[in-house]
Amino acid sequence: MAVPTPSACCTARLPPSHRIQFNDSGLRLRLFPRLERLPILTNAFQQMTKRPREITVAAVVVFIGSSLFLFAGLLIAASVEVMLLAIRQKYPGVNFHNPNPDLPLLKQMIGLAVAIPIALGVTGILSGRGLLRMRSWARNSTIFWSVGSSLLCLAGLVYPGSRSGIQFSATPILALMLVLFPVDAWFLLLFFRPATKSLFTPLYRSSSGVKRPVWLKERFVPKLLVAVAGILLCVVGVVTVVRRNSPMREIERSRDALVAVRSWHYHVSRYFAGQPPMTVDKDTFCPSFQHLIASSEDANGVTQVRESLRYFSDNYNRVGDQWLAARQSSEEIFDCRTGPIGQDNDSLPLSAVIDHATVARRDLRNVDGDSCRDYEIAVPTPHDPQEEDFRFSICINERDHLPRETRRTPPNAGHEWVATYRQWNATSEPQFPSDFSK
């Protein structure tokens, strides 16, 4: 008796349209011939069996980069928590909720430094998983991730700094850009390639009658993204150029340069209505030394000279030919705490200028042989009955960004006060008078 073959057995019990056929390419199932022709199943089969090696490599790169971002965010969060714990242990009862205006901004910066890497890491991990499964949303997410991370680096690089002095260092951002930009460019080239786009065709398309605008159609999306990225880069470039050359930016550079200053010589001539002028010379070496000489004429035309000296907390006054000890000071030298600008009524601290002033750039000129550019500054003083604006000018050297001179005419002074600044960081130790013994 002949034994029927599997093909004969199956074909004997199934209708012709539902038979299992054997051929050179293997088994072909035709139990549901109508479903075989549905695009959704055809696309699913192609996406599962035809994933290119480049997509797999891209998914691995996304996994690695996202893991690094996630680790960086968690590391920053752990470092901040350890630092706060150490402060609490060293200073029991310390309160981090104080009225310092810089504290809320610092909290926001720390929060963003933790949240942004974690968000990028989680988004990237989900996108990498979607790339392995050939999901259309994963391709779109990777494209937006690439553009967003690049623009975020550019924004951090051109960030001008907050008014409290908080700003980003350019070195780590440039190092990140050297690695991130080539990877982002490769992602964009890969996922905008027509052959790659066809592999990420959505499994299901809406059949609703809603018609998309022409600019939202799929073939126009890459051009739209490129146009938006180009516009954003142009805006960033214009803002960078304008910001770099703005008068306020030079004030910020001067503020940053003054932070590194430790010694200087200050001279000012002051005029008061109905009185002879008074001159003040002050040598400061932070944080331990200050030598002051003030001279003026009394009502009889006799020049009066007052000379004092401070070394750490000890104060001395010159009386005749002797230096006599005076009351000790427990606080830091005022000029070292506030900076050389804004010591007296001839100017204001540059932090206040950055926060509230309007600044106008003026011409170049020379002060004691040094070139500098004048900037006219006006700070509103609505509660001052004598003047609506506190106005003065500052001349800043464009090489080292340190001031050389300030000018101001106070109310009822009758004459302009001129203050000069010289010998920036010229000494490495305090310069005591020759007749003073420590």
C-alpha positions as CSV (number, residue, x, y, z in Angstrom):
1,M,0.0,0.0,0.0
2,A,1.4,3.4,-0.9
3,V,2.0,5.9,1.8
4,P,0.8,9.3,0.9
5,T,3.3,12.1,0.9
6,P,2.8,15.1,3.3
7,S,1.9,17.2,0.3
8,A,-0.7,14.7,-0.9
9,C,-2.1,14.3,2.6
10,C,-2.5,18.0,3.2
11,T,-3.8,18.8,-0.3
12,A,-6.4,16.0,0.1
13,R,-8.0,17.7,3.1
14,L,-7.8,21.4,2.2
15,P,-9.4,23.5,-0.5
16,P,-7.1,24.6,-3.2
17,S,-6.9,28.2,-2.0
18,H,-5.8,27.1,1.5
19,R,-3.2,24.4,0.7
20,I,0.3,24.3,2.1
21,Q,2.7,24.4,-0.8
22,F,6.3,23.2,-0.9
23,N,8.7,24.7,-3.3
24,D,12.4,25.6,-3.6
25,S,12.2,28.6,-1.2
26,G,10.8,26.5,1.6
27,L,7.3,26.4,3.3
28,R,4.7,28.9,2.3
29,L,1.6,29.1,4.4
30,R,-1.6,30.0,2.6
31,L,-4.2,29.3,5.3
32,F,-5.4,32.9,5.0
33,P,-4.7,34.2,1.5
34,R,-6.4,37.5,2.0
35,L,-4.3,38.4,5.1
36,E,-1.2,37.5,3.1
37,R,-1.8,40.5,0.9
38,L,-2.3,43.1,3.8
39,P,0.5,45.8,3.8
40,I,0.6,45.8,7.6
41,L,1.8,42.1,7.7
42,T,4.1,42.6,4.8
43,N,5.8,45.6,6.4
44,A,6.1,43.8,9.8
45,F,7.8,40.8,8.1
46,Q,10.2,43.1,6.2
47,Q,11.1,45.2,9.3
48,M,11.8,42.1,11.4
49,T,14.0,40.3,8.8
50,K,15.7,43.2,6.9
51,R,17.2,45.4,9.6
52,P,20.5,46.7,8.2
53,R,23.7,46.5,10.2
54,E,24.0,50.3,10.2
55,I,20.7,50.5,12.2
56,T,22.0,48.0,14.7
57,V,25.2,50.0,15.1
58,A,23.2,53.2,15.5
59,A,21.1,51.6,18.2
60,V,24.2,50.4,20.0
61,V,25.7,54.0,19.8
62,V,22.4,55.4,21.1
63,F,22.4,52.9,24.0
64,I,26.1,53.8,24.9
65,G,25.6,57.6,24.7
66,S,22.3,57.5,26.6
67,S,23.8,55.4,29.3
68,L,26.6,57.9,29.7
69,F,24.1,60.8,29.9
70,L,22.0,58.9,32.4
71,F,25.1,58.1,34.5
72,A,26.3,61.7,34.4
73,G,22.9,63.0,35.6
74,L,22.8,60.5,38.5
75,L,26.5,61.2,39.3
76,I,25.8,65.0,39.5
77,A,22.8,64.3,41.8
78,A,24.8,62.0,44.0
79,S,27.7,64.5,44.2
80,V,25.4,67.4,45.2
81,E,23.7,65.2,47.9
82,V,27.1,64.1,49.3
83,M,28.3,67.8,49.4
84,L,25.1,68.9,51.2
85,L,25.4,66.0,53.6
86,A,29.1,67.0,54.4
87,I,28.0,70.6,55.0
88,R,25.3,69.5,57.4
89,Q,27.7,67.3,59.3
90,K,30.4,70.1,59.5
91,Y,27.9,72.9,60.3
92,P,25.0,71.4,62.2
93,G,21.8,73.4,61.9
94,V,22.8,75.2,58.7
95,N,19.9,76.6,56.7
96,F,19.9,76.4,52.9
97,H,16.8,78.6,52.6
98,N,18.3,82.0,53.1
99,P,17.4,85.3,51.3
100,N,20.5,85.3,49.2
101,P,19.3,86.3,45.7
102,D,21.8,84.0,44.0
103,L,20.6,80.9,45.8
104,P,17.4,80.3,43.8
105,L,19.3,80.6,40.6
106,L,21.9,78.2,41.8
107,K,19.2,75.7,42.7
108,Q,17.7,76.0,39.2
109,M,21.1,75.5,37.6
110,I,21.8,72.4,39.7
111,G,18.3,71.1,38.9
112,L,18.8,71.5,35.2
113,A,22.2,69.9,35.4
114,V,20.6,66.8,36.9
115,A,17.3,66.7,34.9
116,I,18.6,67.4,31.4
117,P,21.2,64.5,31.3
118,I,18.7,62.1,32.9
119,A,15.9,63.1,30.4
120,L,18.3,62.7,27.4
121,G,19.5,59.3,28.8
122,V,16.0,57.9,29.2
123,T,14.8,59.3,25.9
124,G,17.9,57.8,24.2
125,I,17.4,54.3,25.7
126,L,13.8,54.2,24.6
127,S,14.8,55.3,21.1
128,G,17.5,52.7,20.9
129,R,15.1,50.0,21.8
130,G,12.7,51.3,19.2
131,L,15.5,51.3,16.6
132,L,16.1,47.6,17.2
133,R,12.4,47.0,16.6
134,M,12.4,49.3,13.5
135,R,9.8,51.6,14.9
136,S,9.1,54.8,12.9
137,W,8.8,56.9,16.1
138,A,12.3,55.8,17.1
139,R,13.7,57.2,13.9
140,N,11.9,60.5,14.5
141,S,13.0,60.6,18.1
142,T,16.6,60.0,17.2
143,I,16.5,62.8,14.6
144,F,15.1,65.2,17.1
145,W,17.5,64.0,19.8
146,S,20.4,64.7,17.4
147,V,19.3,68.2,16.5
148,G,18.3,69.0,20.1
149,S,21.5,67.9,21.7
150,S,23.5,69.9,19.2
151,L,21.5,73.0,19.7
152,L,21.8,72.5,23.5
153,C,25.6,72.5,23.2
154,L,25.6,75.6,21.1
155,A,23.3,77.3,23.6
156,G,25.6,76.4,26.5
157,L,28.6,77.7,24.6
158,V,27.1,81.1,23.9
159,Y,25.3,81.4,27.2
160,P,26.4,84.9,28.5
161,G,26.3,84.0,32.2
162,S,23.8,85.0,34.8
163,R,23.9,88.4,36.5
164,S,25.2,86.7,39.7
165,G,28.3,85.5,37.8
166,I,27.2,81.9,37.2
167,Q,28.3,80.8,33.8
168,F,29.4,77.7,31.9
169,S,33.0,76.7,31.2
170,A,33.6,76.4,27.4
171,T,36.2,73.7,27.7
172,P,34.0,70.7,28.6
173,I,31.3,71.9,26.2
174,L,33.8,72.0,23.3
175,A,35.1,68.5,24.3
176,L,31.5,67.2,24.3
177,M,30.9,68.9,20.9
178,L,33.9,67.2,19.3
179,V,32.4,63.8,20.1
180,L,28.7,64.6,19.8
181,F,28.6,66.6,16.6
182,P,30.1,63.9,14.3
183,V,27.7,61.3,15.8
184,D,24.7,63.6,15.3
185,A,25.7,64.3,11.8
186,W,26.0,60.6,11.0
187,F,22.6,60.0,12.5
188,L,21.0,62.7,10.4
189,L,22.7,61.4,7.2
190,L,21.7,57.8,8.0
191,F,18.1,58.4,8.9
192,F,17.3,60.9,6.1
193,R,18.6,58.4,3.5
194,P,15.7,57.3,1.3
195,A,16.6,53.6,1.6
196,T,16.6,53.9,5.4
197,K,13.4,55.9,5.6
198,S,11.6,53.2,3.6
199,L,12.5,50.6,6.3
200,F,10.8,52.7,9.0
201,T,7.4,53.0,7.2
202,P,4.7,53.0,9.9
203,L,2.9,49.7,10.3
204,Y,-0.5,51.5,10.2
205,R,-1.5,54.7,8.5
206,S,-4.7,56.6,9.4
207,S,-7.3,56.4,6.7
208,S,-9.2,59.4,8.0
209,G,-10.1,62.1,5.5
210,V,-8.0,64.8,7.2
211,K,-5.6,66.2,4.7
212,R,-2.2,67.3,5.9
213,P,-0.7,70.7,4.8
214,V,1.8,70.5,2.1
215,W,4.6,71.5,4.4
216,L,3.8,68.6,6.8
217,K,3.9,65.9,4.2
218,E,6.6,63.3,4.8
219,R,8.8,64.2,1.8
220,F,9.0,67.8,3.1
221,V,9.8,67.0,6.7
222,P,13.6,66.7,6.2
223,K,13.7,70.0,4.3
224,L,11.6,71.6,7.1
225,L,14.0,70.3,9.8
226,V,17.0,71.5,7.8
227,A,15.4,74.9,7.3
228,V,14.5,75.2,11.0
229,A,18.0,74.1,12.1
230,G,19.5,76.6,9.7
231,I,17.3,79.4,11.0
232,L,18.2,78.5,14.6
233,L,21.9,78.4,13.8
234,C,21.7,81.8,12.1
235,V,19.8,83.2,15.1
236,V,22.4,81.7,17.5
237,G,25.2,83.2,15.3
238,V,23.6,86.6,15.2
239,V,22.9,86.6,18.9
240,T,26.5,85.5,19.6
241,V,28.0,88.3,17.5
242,V,25.7,91.0,18.9
243,R,26.3,89.7,22.4
244,R,30.1,89.5,22.0
245,N,30.3,93.1,20.8
246,S,27.6,94.7,23.0
247,P,28.7,97.3,25.6
248,M,27.2,95.2,28.4
249,R,29.3,92.3,27.4
250,E,32.5,94.4,28.0
251,I,31.2,95.3,31.4
252,E,30.8,91.6,32.1
253,R,34.3,90.9,30.9
254,S,35.6,93.6,33.2
255,R,33.7,92.1,36.1
256,D,35.2,88.7,35.5
257,A,38.7,90.2,35.1
258,L,38.4,92.1,38.5
259,V,37.7,88.8,40.2
260,A,41.3,87.7,39.6
261,V,42.8,91.0,40.8
262,R,44.7,91.0,44.1
263,S,46.5,94.3,44.2
264,W,46.1,97.8,42.8
265,H,46.6,101.5,43.3
266,Y,43.7,103.9,43.5
267,H,43.8,107.7,43.2
268,V,40.9,110.1,43.3
269,S,40.3,113.8,43.5
270,R,37.1,114.8,45.2
271,Y,35.4,118.2,45.1
272,F,32.8,119.5,47.6
273,A,30.9,122.8,47.2
274,G,32.8,125.6,49.0
275,Q,35.7,123.4,50.0
276,P,39.2,122.8,48.7
277,P,39.6,119.5,46.8
278,M,40.7,116.4,48.6
279,T,42.9,113.7,47.1
280,V,43.0,110.1,48.3
281,D,45.7,107.5,47.4
282,K,45.1,103.9,48.4
283,D,47.3,100.9,47.9
284,T,45.5,97.6,48.4
285,F,46.8,94.0,48.6
286,C,44.0,91.5,49.2
287,P,43.2,90.1,51.6
288,S,45.6,91.4,54.2
289,F,46.9,94.9,53.5
290,Q,45.8,98.5,52.8
291,H,47.7,101.7,52.9
292,L,45.7,105.0,52.7
293,I,46.9,108.7,52.4
294,A,44.3,111.5,52.2
295,S,45.3,115.1,51.9
296,S,43.2,118.3,51.9
297,E,43.4,122.0,52.9
298,D,41.8,123.3,56.0
299,A,40.1,126.7,56.3
300,N,43.5,128.4,56.9
301,G,44.9,126.9,53.7
302,V,47.2,124.5,55.6
303,T,47.5,121.1,54.0
304,Q,46.3,118.3,56.3
305,V,47.5,114.8,55.6
306,R,46.0,111.7,57.2
307,E,47.8,108.4,56.8
308,S,46.6,105.0,58.0
309,L,47.5,101.4,57.5
310,R,45.8,98.1,58.0
311,Y,47.5,94.7,58.2
312,F,45.1,91.8,58.6
313,S,43.0,92.9,61.6
314,D,45.5,95.4,63.0
315,N,45.0,99.1,62.3
316,Y,47.6,101.9,62.6
317,N,47.5,105.7,62.2
318,R,50.5,107.9,61.6
319,V,50.9,110.6,64.3
320,G,53.9,112.8,63.6
321,D,56.8,110.4,62.9
322,Q,55.2,107.4,64.7
323,W,52.8,104.7,63.8
324,L,50.3,104.2,66.7
325,A,48.0,101.1,67.0
326,A,44.3,101.8,66.6
327,R,41.2,99.6,67.2
328,Q,41.3,96.2,65.6
329,S,38.9,95.3,62.8
330,S,37.2,91.9,62.7
331,E,35.8,92.3,59.2
332,E,37.5,91.8,55.9
333,I,39.0,94.8,54.1
334,F,36.0,96.5,52.5
335,D,37.7,97.0,49.1
336,C,38.6,93.3,49.0
337,R,35.0,92.3,49.7
338,T,33.3,94.6,47.2
339,G,36.1,95.0,44.6
340,P,38.0,98.2,43.5
341,I,35.0,99.6,41.5
342,G,32.2,101.2,43.6
343,Q,34.3,101.9,46.7
344,D,33.1,105.5,47.1
345,N,30.6,107.9,45.5
346,D,32.4,108.0,42.2
347,S,31.1,104.7,40.8
348,L,29.0,101.6,41.4
349,P,29.9,97.9,41.6
350,L,29.8,96.3,38.2
351,S,27.3,93.7,39.4
352,A,24.8,96.5,40.0
353,V,25.6,97.9,36.6
354,I,24.9,94.5,34.9
355,D,21.7,94.1,36.8
356,H,20.1,97.6,36.4
357,A,22.1,99.9,34.2
358,T,22.0,101.1,30.6
359,V,25.4,101.3,29.0
360,A,26.6,103.2,25.9
361,R,30.0,102.7,24.2
362,R,32.1,105.8,23.5
363,D,35.5,106.6,22.0
364,L,39.0,105.3,22.7
365,R,41.5,107.5,24.6
366,N,44.6,107.3,26.7
367,V,44.9,107.3,30.5
368,D,48.4,107.5,32.0
369,G,49.8,106.0,28.7
370,D,47.3,103.1,28.6
371,S,44.6,102.9,25.9
372,C,41.0,102.4,27.1
373,R,37.5,102.9,25.9
374,D,34.9,105.0,27.6
375,Y,31.5,103.6,28.6
376,E,28.7,105.9,29.9
377,I,26.6,104.2,32.5
378,A,23.2,105.2,34.0
379,V,21.5,103.4,36.9
380,P,18.0,104.4,37.8
381,T,17.7,105.7,41.4
382,P,13.9,106.4,41.9
383,H,14.2,106.9,45.6
384,D,17.0,109.5,45.5
385,P,15.5,113.0,45.7
386,Q,18.7,114.6,44.3
387,E,19.1,112.7,41.0
388,E,16.9,110.3,39.0
389,D,19.9,108.4,37.6
390,F,23.3,107.6,39.1
391,R,25.5,108.5,36.1
392,F,29.2,107.9,35.7
393,S,31.7,106.8,33.0
394,I,34.3,104.1,33.1
395,C,37.3,103.7,30.8
396,I,38.2,100.0,30.3
397,N,41.3,98.7,28.6
398,E,40.4,96.4,25.8
399,R,43.4,94.1,26.2
400,D,43.1,93.0,29.9
401,H,39.5,94.4,30.4
402,L,40.5,96.2,33.6
403,P,39.3,99.7,34.3
404,R,41.8,102.6,34.1
405,E,39.5,105.5,35.1
406,T,36.1,106.5,36.3
407,R,34.5,109.9,36.1
408,R,31.4,111.3,37.9
409,T,29.9,114.7,38.9
410,P,27.9,114.1,42.1
411,P,25.0,116.5,42.9
412,N,26.1,119.9,44.3
413,A,29.8,119.0,43.8
414,G,30.4,121.7,41.2
415,H,33.3,119.7,39.7
416,E,33.9,116.3,38.2
417,W,35.5,113.6,40.3
418,V,38.2,111.6,38.6
419,A,39.4,108.3,39.9
420,T,42.3,106.4,38.3
421,Y,43.3,102.7,38.8
422,R,46.9,101.6,38.2
423,Q,49.4,98.8,39.1
424,W,47.0,96.0,38.6
425,N,48.6,92.8,40.2
426,A,51.9,94.7,40.1
427,T,53.1,93.4,43.5
428,S,53.4,89.9,45.0
429,E,53.5,91.1,48.6
430,P,52.3,94.1,50.7
431,Q,54.4,97.3,50.3
432,F,54.9,98.8,53.7
433,P,56.1,102.3,54.3
434,S,59.9,102.4,55.0
435,D,59.5,103.7,58.6
436,F,56.9,101.0,59.5
437,S,58.0,97.9,61.4
438,K,55.8,94.9,61.4
